[in-house]
Amino acid sequence: MQAQSKQFLKLIPSSDFYLWDVKRYYNLTKLNFENVVRLREVLSLYKRPVSKEEMIQNHWQIIAKINFGGELFLRDFEEINTYKGSLNLVPDNAIIYSKINVRQGCTYYHEKNKIPFGVSSEYPTYKFDENKISGKFLQKILRSDAFKKLLNTKTTGISKARVKQNEFLEIEIPLPSLIEQEKIIDTHNNEIAKAALLQQQAIKLGEDIEKYLFEELGIKISKYKKQAGYISEISFQAIERWSVEFIKHSLNSSFISNSKYAPVKLKEIIEGYQYGLSVKALKENVGIPMLRMNNINNSDLIIDNLKFIPKTDEIGNFILNKGDLLFNRTNSKELVGKTAVFELDDEFTFASYLIRVVINPKLADCHYINFLFNSPILQFQKDLISRQITGQANINAQEMKEFLFPLPSLDKQKEIANTIKAIRDKIADYKSKAKQIIKKAEHEFENQIFS
C-alpha cells in the first residue's frame, strides 16, 4: 500500500525547500543535460541610468512592450518629451524580460550591433558571457512552454503578479556546449524558416485573389495615400448638389464605373433582409447556438466561443437557412461590413448586430457577393458610409442596400467564386502546414532540453 501511494507524492529535498508555497514545487522541470546552472551563474545585472537629454541626443527610443511572441516594440521617438520616470539603457547583446509578463514569454534578446533603447525598472537588463551561452539559445529556453510554467510558479503579488529578479536568477537552465547550443538553435530556426516561407506564400496568394478579382471585373483603382486615409477625386461636373451623402454616392459609382460589368445596388439582387435577435445569449449549451458579430471574419464563419438561447416558437423566424448572407453591421472599422455565407446543417440563429441578407439565386451567387463584400471594392464604399458610434463603426440596412456591385452573368459569378474558393483553400492549407511545422519544431526543441 505504501509503495502504491508513492506515485501520488512529490518529494522535495529539504535543501531546496525555502518557501511555503506549493506552486513553487509543483512544476519542477527535469533537464536532460548534465551541465545545469542557475541563471545567476551566467547572467550579470546591467543597470545604466540614462537621461532624457542623452536619449534625445542619440535618438534612442523608449520601449513600448515585449509581446507574447518575444518581439520588441518601441514608442515613437517624439513620446520621449512626455515620458515621466527614470530610464535605464539596454545595450546590444543583452537580454531583458518583463517582470509582469515573463511567464507569458515576454523575454527579448537584443542582438549584437543593434541600437540601444531605454526601459523602466519593470524590465531588468542582463549581460552574459557569450563564451558560455548564446543569447538566442537563452531567449529560446526562457520562452519555452516548460519554462513559462516554471516562471509562473515564481510570481508574487495579487493584482499584478511579478517575477522578482532574485527568483528569476535562481532558475536552473541546461548549459550544453556552445557548439551544441548553436546546433539546436540552427535546427530549430531552419524549421521556423520553412514555416515562414509557407506563410509568405499564403500572403502572396491572398494578394493574387485581389489581383484576379480586379482583372476579371476590369476594375482599375487609383489611390493617393495621405497619412492614414486616402484622397479621393471626383469630377466637378459630377456634383449635382453639395451634399455629403450625394458625394459619397458619386464616389461609390465612380469607383466601379470602369468595370466591364454594369454596377447594380444590393437592393436590386436580394429577396429580403432581417435584423437578428435582441435577446441575451448564455454560455451554457442549452437551446440553439447564436452567431454574433465576432463569428464573422473575412468571408468565413468562425464557429467558436458560441453562446446559446432557449428554443421557443418566437425564434422560428430567426433560424438561418443555407445560403443566407450574414452582414456584420457594427464592429471595429476593419470588421464592420464583413460578411459570411451560412452553410451549416445544424440549427443556428443570429444576434441583432448581424443582418441576414437573402440573395435572389436567379440574379446573383451568394458566394460571389460574399467575396466582393470582403474585397477592397466594397471596403472602399464601407469606409465612406460607416459612422462611428460609441467607439464602434456602424452601417444600417438602408445604407447596406445602396452598396454597388459589378454584376456579370450568373455563370461568370460562379466561376469567379469557385476560383477564389480554390485559392482560399490553398491559403488555408499553407497556413495549416506552417502551424504544424512550428508546433513540431517547438516540441522537438523541448524534447532535446527537457524530459
C-alpha positions in Angstrom: 0.0 0.0 0.0 2.9 2.3 0.8 4.6 1.6 -2.5 1.5 2.3 -4.4 0.9 5.7 -2.8 4.4 7.0 -3.8 3.2 7.8 -7.3 0.9 10.4 -5.8 3.6 12.0 -3.6 6.1 14.7 -4.7 9.2 14.5 -2.7 11.3 17.7 -2.3 14.8 17.7 -0.7 14.9 19.9 2.4 17.8 21.8 0.9 15.5 23.0 -1.9 12.6 23.9 0.4 12.9 27.5 1.3 9.4 29.0 0.9 6.0 27.6 2.0 4.4 28.0 -1.5 3.0 24.8 -3.2 3.2 26.2 -6.7 6.9 26.7 -6.5 7.5 23.0 -6.2 4.6 21.5 -8.2 6.1 22.2 -11.7 9.7 21.4 -11.2 11.3 20.5 -14.5 13.8 17.7 -15.2 16.6 18.7 -17.5 18.3 16.3 -20.0 21.7 17.9 -19.8 24.3 17.1 -17.2 25.6 20.6 -17.1 22.8 22.6 -15.4 23.4 26.0 -14.0 21.4 28.7 -12.2 20.8 31.9 -14.3 22.8 33.9 -11.8 25.9 31.9 -12.8 25.7 33.1 -16.4 23.9 36.5 -16.2 25.1 39.8 -14.7 22.7 42.7 -14.0 23.3 45.6 -16.2 21.9 48.9 -14.8 23.0 52.0 -16.6 20.7 55.1 -15.9 20.2 57.3 -18.9 18.8 60.8 -19.0 16.2 62.1 -21.4 18.7 64.5 -22.8 21.1 61.7 -23.7 18.2 59.7 -25.2 17.3 62.7 -27.4 20.8 63.4 -28.4 21.4 59.9 -29.6 17.9 59.5 -31.0 17.2 56.5 -28.8 13.6 55.3 -28.3 11.8 54.0 -25.2 10.3 50.5 -25.0 6.5 50.2 -25.6 6.3 46.4 -24.8 7.6 42.9 -25.4 4.7 40.9 -26.8 4.0 37.2 -26.0 6.0 36.2 -29.1 9.1 37.8 -27.7 9.1 40.7 -30.1 10.2 44.2 -29.1 8.0 47.3 -29.8 9.3 50.8 -29.3 7.4 54.0 -28.8 7.5 56.8 -31.3 10.6 58.9 -30.7 8.6 62.1 -30.0 6.9 60.4 -27.0 10.1 60.9 -25.0 9.1 64.5 -24.5 6.1 63.5 -22.4 7.6 60.4 -20.7 7.7 60.6 -16.9 10.0 58.4 -14.8 13.6 57.2 -14.8 15.1 55.2 -17.6 17.8 52.6 -17.9 19.7 51.8 -21.1 19.6 48.5 -22.9 22.8 47.9 -24.9 23.3 45.4 -27.7 23.9 41.8 -26.9 21.7 41.9 -23.8 18.6 40.1 -22.6 15.6 41.7 -20.9 12.3 40.5 -19.6 9.0 42.0 -18.4 8.5 41.3 -14.7 4.7 41.1 -15.1 4.6 39.0 -18.4 7.8 37.0 -18.4 5.7 33.9 -17.6 3.8 34.6 -20.9 7.0 34.5 -22.9 7.9 38.3 -22.8 11.6 37.8 -22.9 13.7 39.6 -25.5 17.3 39.2 -26.7 18.8 42.5 -28.1 21.3 41.2 -30.6 24.8 42.5 -31.4 25.2 45.8 -33.1 21.6 46.8 -32.5 20.7 50.4 -31.4 20.3 50.8 -27.7 16.9 51.8 -26.2 15.5 52.9 -22.8 13.4 50.9 -20.3 11.8 51.4 -17.0 12.7 49.3 -13.9 9.9 46.9 -15.0 12.4 45.5 -17.5 15.6 44.2 -15.8 18.5 44.0 -18.2 21.3 41.4 -18.2 24.6 40.9 -19.9 26.0 37.4 -20.3 29.3 35.6 -21.0 29.0 34.9 -24.7 31.8 32.3 -24.4 29.5 30.2 -22.4 26.0 30.8 -23.7 24.2 32.1 -26.8 21.7 34.9 -26.4 19.3 33.2 -28.9 19.6 29.9 -27.0 18.9 31.7 -23.7 15.9 33.5 -25.0 14.5 30.3 -26.6 14.9 28.4 -23.3 13.2 31.2 -21.3 10.3 31.3 -23.8 9.7 27.6 -23.9 6.4 26.2 -22.6 8.2 24.3 -19.8 9.9 27.4 -18.5 6.7 29.5 -18.8 5.1 27.1 -16.4 8.1 27.2 -14.2 8.2 31.0 -14.2 4.5 31.1 -13.3 5.4 29.4 -10.0 7.8 32.2 -9.2 5.3 35.1 -9.3 4.4 37.1 -6.2 1.7 39.7 -5.7 -2.0 39.7 -6.3 -3.3 42.4 -8.7 -0.2 42.5 -11.0 1.9 39.4 -10.0 5.6 39.8 -10.9 8.7 37.6 -11.1 11.3 39.2 -8.9 14.9 39.4 -10.0 16.2 37.1 -7.2 13.5 34.5 -8.1 14.4 34.8 -11.8 18.1 34.3 -11.2 17.5 31.2 -9.1 16.0 29.3 -12.1 18.1 26.4 -13.4 18.8 26.1 -17.1 20.6 23.5 -19.2 24.0 24.6 -20.5 25.2 22.4 -23.3 28.4 23.4 -25.1 28.2 26.5 -27.4 28.6 24.2 -30.4 25.6 22.2 -29.3 23.6 25.3 -28.4 24.2 26.7 -31.9 23.3 23.4 -33.5 20.0 23.2 -31.6 19.1 26.8 -32.5 20.1 26.4 -36.2 17.9 23.2 -36.5 15.0 25.0 -34.8 15.4 28.1 -36.9 15.6 26.1 -40.2 12.2 24.7 -39.4 10.8 28.1 -38.5 12.1 29.4 -41.8 10.2 26.7 -43.7 7.0 27.7 -41.8 7.7 31.4 -42.6 8.0 30.6 -46.3 4.6 28.9 -46.3 3.1 31.9 -44.5 4.6 34.3 -47.1 3.2 32.1 -49.9 -0.2 32.3 -48.2 0.1 36.1 -48.1 1.1 36.2 -51.8 -1.9 34.0 -52.7 -4.2 36.5 -50.8 -2.8 39.3 -53.0 -3.4 37.2 -56.0 -7.1 36.9 -55.1 -7.4 40.7 -55.2 -5.5 40.9 -58.5 -7.6 38.2 -60.0 -10.8 39.8 -58.9 -9.9 43.2 -60.3 -8.7 41.8 -63.6 -11.9 39.7 -64.1 -14.1 42.6 -63.4 -11.9 45.1 -65.3 -11.7 47.5 -62.4 -8.8 49.9 -62.1 -8.3 51.7 -58.9 -6.2 54.9 -58.4 -5.4 55.7 -54.8 -3.3 58.5 -53.4 -2.2 57.7 -49.9 -2.1 60.5 -47.4 -1.3 59.6 -43.8 -3.9 57.2 -42.5 -6.5 57.8 -45.2 -6.9 58.4 -49.0 -7.5 61.4 -51.2 -10.4 60.7 -53.5 -11.1 62.6 -56.6 -14.5 63.4 -58.2 -15.2 65.5 -61.2 -16.7 68.9 -60.6 -19.3 68.2 -63.3 -20.5 65.1 -61.5 -21.5 67.1 -58.4 -25.2 68.0 -58.8 -25.6 69.3 -55.2 -23.3 70.0 -52.3 -24.4 67.1 -50.1 -22.1 64.7 -48.3 -24.4 61.8 -49.0 -24.6 62.6 -52.7 -20.9 63.0 -53.0 -20.4 59.6 -51.2 -22.8 58.0 -53.7 -20.9 59.6 -56.6 -17.6 58.3 -55.3 -19.1 54.8 -55.0 -20.3 55.0 -58.6 -17.0 56.3 -60.0 -15.1 53.7 -58.1 -16.5 50.8 -60.1 -17.8 52.6 -63.1 -14.9 51.4 -65.2 -15.8 47.8 -64.6 -16.6 45.6 -67.6 -20.0 44.9 -66.0 -22.7 47.4 -65.1 -23.0 48.0 -61.4 -26.2 47.3 -59.5 -27.3 48.1 -56.0 -27.6 45.3 -53.5 -31.3 46.0 -53.1 -31.8 45.0 -56.7 -30.5 41.5 -56.2 -31.9 40.5 -52.8 -35.2 38.9 -51.8 -35.1 40.5 -48.4 -33.2 41.2 -45.2 -33.7 40.8 -41.5 -32.0 42.1 -38.3 -31.1 39.4 -35.7 -32.5 38.7 -32.3 -32.1 41.2 -29.4 -32.0 38.7 -26.6 -29.3 37.8 -24.1 -27.4 34.6 -25.0 -25.9 32.3 -22.4 -22.7 30.4 -22.3 -24.5 27.2 -21.2 -25.0 24.8 -24.0 -28.8 24.8 -23.9 -31.2 25.5 -26.8 -29.9 26.9 -30.1 -26.4 28.4 -30.8 -26.4 32.1 -31.7 -24.0 33.6 -34.2 -22.7 37.0 -33.2 -20.5 39.7 -34.8 -17.3 38.0 -33.7 -18.2 34.9 -35.6 -17.9 36.8 -38.9 -14.4 37.4 -40.3 -13.3 38.0 -43.9 -15.8 35.7 -45.8 -15.7 33.0 -43.1 -17.9 31.8 -40.3 -15.8 31.2 -37.2 -17.6 28.6 -35.2 -16.2 29.1 -31.7 -17.0 30.9 -28.4 -20.6 30.2 -29.1 -23.5 31.3 -26.9 -27.0 29.9 -26.8 -30.6 30.8 -26.4 -33.5 28.6 -25.3 -35.6 27.3 -28.2 -39.1 28.9 -28.4 -41.8 29.3 -31.0 -40.9 33.0 -31.3 -37.4 32.4 -32.7 -38.6 30.2 -35.5 -38.4 33.1 -38.0 -34.8 33.7 -36.9 -33.4 30.3 -37.8 -30.8 30.6 -40.5 -31.0 28.8 -43.9 -28.2 27.6 -46.1 -27.2 30.4 -48.5 -28.1 33.2 -46.1 -25.5 36.0 -46.2 -24.7 37.4 -42.7 -23.7 41.1 -42.7 -21.8 42.5 -39.7 -23.4 45.9 -39.2 -21.4 47.1 -36.2 -17.8 46.4 -35.1 -14.4 48.0 -35.4 -13.8 49.9 -38.7 -11.8 47.0 -40.1 -14.6 44.4 -39.4 -17.8 46.3 -39.9 -19.5 45.3 -43.2 -17.7 41.9 -43.3 -19.8 39.0 -44.3 -20.0 35.2 -44.4 -22.4 32.7 -46.0 -24.2 30.3 -43.7 -23.8 26.7 -44.9 -24.2 24.6 -41.9 -26.7 21.7 -41.4 -27.3 22.4 -37.7 -29.9 25.0 -36.5 -28.4 28.4 -35.7 -29.9 31.8 -35.0 -28.2 35.2 -35.2 -27.8 38.2 -33.0 -29.1 41.8 -33.6 -25.7 43.1 -34.6 -25.9 40.9 -37.7 -28.2 41.3 -40.7 -29.5 38.3 -42.6 -29.5 39.0 -46.4 -31.3 36.7 -48.7 -29.7 36.8 -52.2 -32.0 36.2 -55.2 -30.4 33.0 -56.6 -31.7 33.8 -60.1 -29.8 37.1 -60.2 -26.7 36.6 -58.1 -24.5 34.0 -56.5 -24.2 34.4 -52.7 -20.6 33.4 -52.6 -19.6 35.9 -55.3 -21.4 38.7 -53.4 -19.7 37.5 -50.2 -16.3 37.7 -51.7 -17.0 41.1 -53.0 -18.2 42.3 -49.6 -14.9 41.4 -48.2 -12.8 42.8 -51.0 -11.3 46.3 -51.4 -14.1 47.0 -53.9 -16.7 47.1 -51.2 -14.3 48.2 -48.4 -13.8 51.5 -50.2 -17.6 52.0 -50.1 -17.9 50.8 -46.5 -15.2 53.3 -45.4 -17.2 56.1 -46.9 -20.6 55.1 -45.4 -19.7 53.8 -41.9 -20.4 56.0 -38.9 -18.6 56.0 -35.6 -20.9 55.5 -32.6 -19.5 54.8 -29.1 -16.2 53.6 -30.4 -17.8 51.2 -33.0 -18.3 51.7 -36.7 -21.9 51.2 -37.9 -23.8 50.6 -41.1 -27.5 50.1 -41.1 -29.7 48.1 -43.5 -30.7 51.1 -45.6 -27.1 52.0 -46.2 -26.2 48.4 -46.9 -28.8 48.1 -49.6 -27.2 51.0 -51.5 -23.8 49.3 -52.0 -22.9 48.9 -55.6 -21.7 45.6 -57.2 -20.3 44.8 -60.6 -22.7 42.1 -61.8 -21.6 39.8 -64.6 -23.7 36.8 -65.7 -24.6 34.2 -63.1 -22.3 31.7 -64.7 -19.4 34.2 -64.6 -20.2 35.0 -60.9 -20.0 31.3 -60.0 -16.7 30.9 -62.0 -15.2 33.8 -60.1 -16.4 32.5 -56.7 -15.2 28.9 -57.4 -11.7 30.2 -58.4 -11.4 32.4 -55.3 -12.6 29.5 -53.1 -9.9 27.2 -54.6 -7.2 29.9 -53.9 -8.5 30.4 -50.3 -8.4 26.6 -49.7 -4.8 26.6 -50.8 -4.1 29.5 -48.4 -5.7 27.6 -45.6 -3.6 24.5 -46.4 -0.3 26.6 -46.4 -1.3 28.2 -43.0 -2.2 24.8 -41.6 1.1 23.3 -42.7 3.1 26.2 -41.3 1.3 25.9 -38.0 2.1 22.1 -37.9 5.8 22.8 -38.6 6.1 25.4 -35.9 4.3 23.1 -33.4 6.6 20.2 -34.3 9.7 22.4 -34.1 8.7 23.7 -30.6 8.0 20.1 -29.5 11.4 18.8 -30.8 13.3 21.7 -29.1 11.7 21.0 -25.8 12.3 17.3 -26.1 16.0 18.0 -26.6 16.2 20.0 -23.4 13.6 18.5 -21.1 12.4 15.1 -20.2 
